[in-house]
Each structure stands twice: as C-alpha cells, then as structure tokens.
C-alpha cells in the first residue's frame, strides 16, 4: 500500500516502525499521537495507529483510527480490509461480514487482498465467497501454487471433489514439492491399483525431505494410497515413519492431558449437578466423541433436517469458558489442573449466554444448530450446567477402530496424543474413563450412540435420535450424502458418499501391528462389551 507522505511524515513513520519492531510500544504510540496531531491528513499515520492498537488488543481505538484513515481514502481496499479485521477482533462479527461482502463486490483486483479476504471468509464458513476470491486471485496470478491449493481446500469443503482434485493437480504441476497439495489430493478420493500416485510419492520421499511436517504429509499421503490399494503392511510402515518424525518435532507431554482429565472427574462429581443453570436456550445440539469416531456422519444425518444447521467444529465453548476464567484469577500462570478447580466457580448461566451469543450470526438460521467440536467431550458436564436444555449426543466406536482411525490421520495442530501408539492407548483409556463418568453423573443429559449401530440400522437409530432432540421425522435425513452444507473435517470427502460399512473392523488389517495397543485396551477393560 502506497501513501503520499512528506519527508517529515516519512521520518516519523520510520521512527514508529522502529519502536514497534523493538517492542517499545509506549514510544511508538506517543510518536503516532504526535504524527496524527500535526499531520491529521496523513493516512498512513492513522493506519499504523490502528495496527498498533489492534496488536495491543485495544480494538475500539483500532476501529476509531482506521475509520479516520477511511474518511481520507474511503475506497482503499487495504484500509477496508483492516477495518474488517478490527471489527472481527472486537466481536462485531456480523458487521465485519457485512463489510467483507461489500469489499468482495467492489472489483478487487489485487492478489494479496483477494487472498486475505478469502481467508477471512474461510474462518466464518463463507466458502462460496472464498472460492470466488481465490478464483479471481488465480486469474491474476495463475502460477501461484498456494492459491490453487487453497481453492482446492474450499472446493473440498463444498463437496466439489472433482474440481478439488484438478486444483491439487495444478498446484503440483507448478511445484511438485508442494507437499500440502499431495496430502490433500490423496484424501479426496479412494485410489485404486490402476489409478494412484504411489510411485510419485515414493519418489519424493526418496529425495530426503528435510522439513519434518513436509515429510510427514508425504508419508501419510503415501500410507493412505497404499491402504486404498490393499497394501496394508507397506501402508503401516509409511504411516509409522511419518508419525515418528512428526512426533519428534512436537513439544507435548501426555501426562498433562491425563492429569487434566483426572482433575475434571475429581471436581465434577454428583454434587456439582444438584443446582443447574436456569438459562433455557435449547438451540444447541452437541455431538461429542473422539475424532474419527463417526461424528461427521451423524452430523450430516441430523443437519439434513430442515430445522437444524451444522455450525461445524466450533471452539466457542472452551473459548468463552477461558475468557470467563480470566476474571476468576489475577495470575496468568495458573496450571490446567488448577483451572479445573477454579472453573467450578463460573457463572454457568452467563457462560451459556456468552456461548450462544458467540455463535451469532451463523446459528440464527434455524431452530437448532450442531456443534461437533470433539474436545467438547472434555466439558460435557460444564456444557450441561451452562445449557441444561441443550442436547448432548455421545458417539462411540469400537476402540480399536477409532484408535487406528486417529493414528492414520495427520491432524497437524491438535490431538498430539495420536502419533504414538502407547500414548494413544493411554489417552483413550483416560478419555473413556471420563465419558463413563459423565454418563454416571448426568445420565439424563447424554444420549449414547454406537457408530456400528448407526451404520447398520441407520433409520431406526436416526428416528430415535431425532425424537430425543425434539425433532419430527424427516426422511431426507437418510439422504445425508446429498446434504449441501459445507464440511471442513477430515471426513469432508467421505460424507459426500452413500452409507458404507467398510470402515467397520478396518483395524483387523493391522492386527499384528496393533498388538500392544490391543493389549493395553484389554487390560484397562476398554474392549469389554465390544466384539473382538
């Protein structure tokens, strides 16, 4: 972004940037104030002031400053885009989306603006708008592999699988070492012995990829395609190699997760549920379960009902809870386990209201909405205290199937326990202990469904679930593969297919490799009441 500044203005702006770069924000702000006072028509001064205010979490000042700049240059796309970010950061999502839609319709012809605006729309699940902007950006810069990959990701979310494959192919043709595109392409469709990319992926791996995440993505892509082709032993070797490399570069201690789960069980006993919130909102339907347990399938089935909107994997509940927790302690150094104890003092009716408000405007469209963030399972009791009228569905799947399904998935920035079989077993056992606990202390609130029952008896199970959610029977729920709502999960491609049972018992293809995992789960009693 270019500005017409005098020599003195340029000098002041250079000083401000130097202060900010060195972390001296007090001096940077003082100099900004001087610049804005003496040169009130200097657009860049107001813009930098807004950027600094946003960085320091002073959202209102950031909005005020950027609007001063916009009064001087109302049609400058970069300024308009920054105002959108300021509005979003201040919690004014509806206004931010409104301004973003106006900007998208203003003939944007700058690649960086299109790219950043598309990312904004992505973050609010406005995928059609994001797709349009990536398409415009590609027309402006057709040899940018990242833009083609981003377009492919959005096309996957929208169920445009063939187009997503083409976008990945294009990205790879531009740069054969664009690992993200290889990883995405392998997941889009089931490969066959006659149509796959196994040799291409093996060749890339042989070239000694130095970046651990890049190595992991190619390894997982290869493992997936080998599994599709029935090469199970080779698939497991490739996946284990990728998982090992990825796990080595991760700063993670599973003991922290286990201690947190145990603390939740200790602090949220029967006594915690004697008194409940009087907040009566009943819009939310929470679908809980470990990742890869079939929650996306269940989400697609229920959200095909005319009165239900799928909001996806919202992180809103833990985020709102975290915000309210900050008011209970002056220290930022409180451990996770101590935070659990403090959380029992939360104003749960207020937490329920804050959660519902935070989902707006997306969840206004129907009488009910689905939140299927898997980590919500850790907070099921807290959800019930905050939203006693909300429906909570816990989906369970054969422990060995769900454990292997997690192990075979590269989540990159979450579920760090899933890259080592011993850690995976330890986490699963603790997680199952917590799920059993929730069923004991709030049995009336949680409806438990087994994935296998859902797949083998879809109509019977669906009818019962809809009734439990206070919804009437609608036959289109069984046509979940025709559900047009976007999906951003690892199952985004599979949910476009008709119902299949091939994933039941998939772990048996790796029974030898999973012996230690099976032994650990058996010893803990996790395989009781499950067919071997």
Phi, psi and omega in degrees: 000126182258139178233149176269100182242147174286171181300317182293320178298316179299320180296315179297319180296321177296320178295316179301313181296324179293316177300313183296319181297328181268005177080011179267075187288331179299312179293323180298316181292319178300317180291325175300315180298320178296314181299314183292328180288316185272337179229068185295346179262007178276103185301318184296329178298314179292323180296313180295320177303316179295317180298317179295316180298320179294320179297330181264013177064026173260075189296322183295318177295324178297318179294315180301315182292317183291331178287333172296319178294320182291332175297329181275324179223076188293339184259006181285117187298321182296321178292318180295321179294320179295322177299321179300315179296322179295317180296317180296318181295332181273004178090002180269064187297317183299315179293322179297315180295320178301314180292324179295321178295322177295318179295319180297333181269009186255031176057052177293129181229032178240126185301314184294323178293314178303315183297312183291322179291323176297319177298321178299311180298321177304315185294340179248019174062028174264073191285331179295317178295320179297318180299318179300317182291321177295324178296318177298315181298320180294322177297327178280330184219074190293342182259022178265103184297327181296322179295320178295320178296315180299320176298318178299321179297315180294320178298323176298314180303323183276359180083012179269069192294316180299318179292326178296320177298317180298318179297319178294317178302317181296316179299319182289325177295328177285318182215102184293347177259021175276091191295325180301320182292321176298316182297314180294315183301320182295333184272347190287320181222159176284127181278167179226171178295340183258349183213095181205179181238025186302312183295322178297314181293320177297321179296317180296318179297325181292346182272010174059078177288124184277327183283123186299320181291322176298317178298316181297317183295319178291321179298316180292322177297316178297315180300319180296315182290324176296320177296317177303327182270004178081011180268073192291318181296314179295324179298314183295322179298313181297318181293317181297321178297315179295318181296320181296315180295318181293319181295326183295332182265010185256134175266094186213136177233110184297335180301328178295316178296318182294317179298321179297313180298315180298324179291324177298314179299317182295319187273335182251071178268188182304324184298332182291344187248015176292314177253132182238164179297146175265010179285121193258011180297130183239022185288323190281138169240111181267125173254114185251159177151159177298153176302145179072019180267357180107010183296328180293319177301312180297320178301315182295324180295307184290323183285354173280356174286142185295340183259010186232133176247136178269114179271356177083204182269085181282136174262012188298319184295307178297329179292315179293322177298316180297319179299316181290330179296329181297337179278350183266349181214143179274349184262142176264004184255016181291133181290164179299319182293321177291330176297326178299313180299316180296328185297337179294345180266003181297152171277094189293322175301320179293324177297318178299316180296317181297320179298309181300315179300322183291342181274353181283152004270357188303322189269012179280348195287333182224175181293331182224157174222155181255134171241115184241032176295116185304325183293346175299339178302329179292337186246021185305317180294320179292323177299316181295323178293323182279325185227072186298340180268353179290149177268136180236118179245125179254117179262128179242151181222157180313126186308320181286326176293315183288325178294315179293323179298324176289319182297328184277356183254133175267105183272343178067299189241017181203165180057054185294344180286351192270005185256000178222128187296325178293315178294322178300315178297316182298316180292316181302316181299316179293318180297318179295323177300319179292319179296321176297321180297313180301320180293334179279320186269336176226057185299331182285343187265337188249125174259121183261132179231138174265135180305317182297321177295320180298315183290320185274339181223056192300318184291315181298312182294318181296316179302316181295317181296317179299319178296318178298330181271003180075025182249144177282163182286130174229116185303333183294346177299331180283344178265047186301332182292345177265002179298123185271354180293146182292154176224131184247008185277177177295344180262016188301329179278318184296326184289351176275353181266162175289167184300135177222156183247005187294341181276351177283124180077016181298332182300335183295339175292346183233028186303320180295314183290337184258016183303313182294321177298314180298317181298319180295317181291322178296315181299325181276356179083010183288341181263001175298141178069015173240139178294142182281000000 
